Amino acid sequence: MAAVLPDTIDATRCPLCGEQNRCAMEVARETGEPQAPCWCMAADFGNAPLAAVPQEKRGKACICARCAAGTPVES
């Protein structure tokens, strides 16, 4: 029987919509290069649907600016 590997979490993608989150802190961690402060440091998360972030992705990947603003993904 083959082992089932857990889904990996891509910290560069929003856990709500899957788009790139452009997290400067993640870029700094991956590259070792200092980055300017992340957009999220000045963002208002008051409309963010944080409760919709899957439990297994909480604290592991940043949401994107669109999701932080509570703007729905257009189809």
Secondary structure as UniProt FT lines:
FT   TURN            11..12
FT   TURN            15..17
FT   HELIX           24..31
FT   HELIX           39..41
FT   TURN            46..47
FT   HELIX           50..52
FT   HELIX           55..57
FT   TURN            58..60
FT   HELIX           65..68
FT   TURN            69..70
//
